[in-house]
Amino acid sequence: MNTFSTYAKRYLEAGYSPIPIMPGTKRPGFLRAGQNGGFPRWQQFCEAQMGADQVHDLGLDHIEAGIGLALGYNNVVAIDIDIEDDIIRPVIDQIVPESPFVKRGAKGFTAFFRTENPMRAQKFKLRFAEDGSLERENGKPQPVVEILAHGSQTVIPPTIHPTANQPYVWLDEDEGILSMCPAHMLPVLPEDFPARMADALRVYGHDESARRYKTGDYEKSSGESRVLEFMREMNEEALASLDMWVPHLHRVEIDPQHHGEGYRIIASWRGGDGYNIGIHPSGIQDFTGKDGNNGGMTAIDIVVLMNELPPADASSWLFDHLNPGLDEVIDDFVERLGRETEERRQREQEEWDKVRAQMMEDHIREQRDEAERRRVEAELEAQRQAELRRQEEEDRRAIEQAEAKRAAHAEVLAAAQRQAELEAFDEVEAENIQQEVKSSLDMFIESMRSAETSLTMPDVIDASTGMFRDIVEYLNSTSDRPSDVVSSVAALGVIASLFGRRYGSVRRGGLNTGLTHPNPMLIATADSGYGKTSTMETAMKLYRAGVMQAFDDPDVRDALVVEVENEETGDMERKDGTEHMIGQVLAVMTEVDFKSKGGILNWLRARPLTTVIVDEFADVMSAIVTNKSAPSSSDNARLFKLLTGAADDKMTAIAYADKNRNMADVIKPHVAVCALSTPSAFKTSVPEKLFTDGFMGRFVLLQETEEKPLRDEIIERTDLRQKIIAQIAAVVKDRLMDKEDLLCDGGYTGSETEPRFVHVYRTPEAETALKAYRLKFDELRAQAERAENPIAAYWNRALEHVQRLALMHALGRDWRRPVVTEVDLEFARRMVLISAAEVDKLMEASAPESPQRKLTNRAVKKIAKEGGEVEFRTLYRSLSISKAEAMQLMIELQQEGIATLHQRNGKEFCTLIQKP
């Protein structure tokens, strides 16, 4: 039984110094495979606790040992009381303080304390007669109280007592177990305890000067040599390990009668005179007093006399017997030291390799960040210079227009020649100024088209980085007729499929509330021949290839093996969910049939993360606005509107369930739409109603207008393709390996458990830029509302589009540590402005003609019919308008560069410059 290994750790943690006890004795030591393992130099543990390696070695299966404490460590001491006398015992009890931590062996008891300062071990003895009564003159001295301190040890429960064959016990097994009390919280033994105990026992015959010699029981002199110190320590070890050397003395004859823990031998060096040499852990005594030893001897004295050796050889003999396995111990120590040294060297090398790799990574990242900073600064400076040039050009044009306007006014005034006409002109001028105020939004849109909205899709792509740009470049390189518009929509579809349901950017600074998610509604229009469908299919193949590469990773497959309960047997079985998850993840980016409301809902409940690919989106638009749609189509239209607005929290069942059928809520649905159409089909399916009710404001509309020739040769960008696939695989693996995400299948399937969510914040510079965008968009929306222009609905959602696209660009740039920066916002701003221009064109084409526009068209047709020139009076009479109204009309035609009014031979003529 290895009691030591069971309890040693508890005492170490409590601040004590445990040591092993030889089974069947009270001495330090242990049995190894039934043989005496010895435990020399145990007194060192009175100074410090043994190490973890030693504790581990003493806990091996073939080791047997009890447990004791080396006293003196942390100033822990014990008071051992070994008397039951009715007179003396009460005296002792009055001196010994109370302690809840008391153990008992065969008789007497031992109480544990701590001291403020180190205390010397000491025995207090009285003389007793054979019948146990006090005999102060001729009685045999016996210890009644002992201070066990530095250099002493004591056996503790539950070690087996060697004579009683019963375990030591704690008197209070509920609250008096020593390991339950930290050493520094033990009751304090007063420093004057030895003096008080000596005074109390002196009345009964205690005499300190008569103490019998015991090694370790005296104080060392400050000038003592190292040799004497070594001899003293070896004598102490010999007394603690009698079994290891006494039976091996030369010519030794041991008294067969039991003498407790010690031996009685014959002094063979003087011819033998009975068993008069007592060897006991407390000391060695020649009971005859012969040989001039005054009754006290040391272990080395015994070896010198019994083995007939000089002191030096006797010391060597004793040392060898006290350390029988020293060579093996040294070999083990050297081997363990070498092993630990090699392990430490390997750890240090690994740590250095990590530090060096981190330093290299930091260096590369710093270089990359510096290059990116310089690129952004150069780009911003170029934008600033371009803005300055644009502003200068606008100012120059404004001056020229003002000069031209004044010249036109002067010409009209010269032709009028009458005060009435001058007054009429003043009225016209006032109306003109009012009209200019009303059409300020139209003028801004026009300036946006000619200046800032001269932006094209290549400008957007030039402002992009990361995954978005890589995918666009790859799709364009594989297309017969590349389209930046179609490739951009496809790239955003891939990004929405990867990051939906997991990321959201926080809207700060009063920019609405809640979160912005990467769930865009995108429309790409391009003529037939641009390969819209094939480009989208190529993007889907990239996504699927990345997904399959992620599932080829052994770590991913191991993570998807789960334990499930067999319904029949109740046993737990391992189930591989890989194939199921592959189907779920691949189905994220797909085409969904919009013809069935129930089909869409069933799909969404099973796959709340979905990027819908819709070809010929014009058919869907027609179904949304037609009044003659079948019930399923109108339901589908309402459902589509609901999906485009659902991104936060959940879609509640009451919002879409039939009255007689219950449905579960859809947790955090994430639906992105990538729609394709031809421009002609799309224009015919978008009436003004979709702008006035805000429906078109939900979409980012991009139209391919640049005519590009067919390529002669397509170069496969294998390196770029592998890079994109690796990026996709890394994102998918991260989701599948996330322990929280695995509770809901990575967020790819329907579940009551929400996927782990990541908040994406913006830099302070990005926050400032976004506030500026908000103010500008609010101004445009207010102007549009005052002018009753339906584009107000688009400006109402423009900031939302910028935030969403910027978030997606940031995720594609660095999804592991996403932060929205000015670079991301600039990319999004360009795309939203291009979309605004396309929406404006679409509204203008869809809106009915105003009365003023009809009048302008009639005037131009009249002038053209007359051969390009007509007399002014004939013109306004044929149009049935007043001369003042005709004068206002001519001013507008002159400003638009369509026609001019001039005099010839005293008459006024209208001449056509170009058709509007």
Buried (B, 14 or more C-beta within 10 A) or exposed (E): EBBBBEBBBBBBEBBBBBBBBBBBBBBBBBBBEEEBBBBBBBBEBBEEBBEEEBBEBBBEEEBBBBBBBBBBBBBBBBBBBBBEBEEBBEBBEEBBEEBBBBBBBEEBBBBBBBBEEEBBBBBBBBBBEEEEEBBEEEBEBEBBBBBBBBBBBBBBBBBBBBEEEEEBBBEEEEEBBBBEBEBEEBBEBBEEBBEEBBEBBEEBBBBEEEBBBBBBBEEEEEEEEEEEEEBBBBBBBBBBBBBBBBEBBEEBEBBEEEEEBBBBBBBBBEEEEEBBBBBBBBBBBBEBEEEEBEBBBBBBBBBBBBBEBEEEEBBEBBBEBBBBBEEEEEEEEEEEEEEEEEEEEEEEEEEEEEEEEEEEEEEEEEEEEEEBEEEBEEBEEEEEEEEEEBEEEEEEEEEEEEEEBEEBBEBBEEBBEEEEBEEBBEEBBEEBEEEEEEBEBBEBBEBBBEBBBEBBBEBBBEBBBBBBBBBBBBBBBBBBBBBBBBBBBBBBBBBBBBBBBBBBBBBEEEBEEEBBBBBBBBBBBBBEEBBBEBBBBBBBEBBBBBBBBBBEBEEBBEBBEEEEEEEEEEEEEEEEBBEEBBEBBBBBBBBBEBBBBEEBBEBBBBBBBBBBBBBBBBBBBBBBBBEEBEEEBBBBBEBBBBBBEBBBBBBEBEEBBEEEEEBEBBBBBBBBBBBBBBBEBBBBBBBEEBBBEBBBBBBBBBBBBEEBEEBEEEEEBEEBBEBBBEBBBBBBBBBBBBEEBBBBBBBBBBBEEBBBEEEBEBBEEBBEBBBEBBEBBBEBBEBBBEBEBBBBBBBBBBBBBBBBBBBBBBBBBEBEEBBBBBBBBBBBBBBBBBBBBBBBBBBEEBBEEEEEEEBBEBBBEBBBEBEEBBBBBEBBEBBEBEBBBBBBBBBBBBEEEBBBBEEEEEEBBBEBEEEE
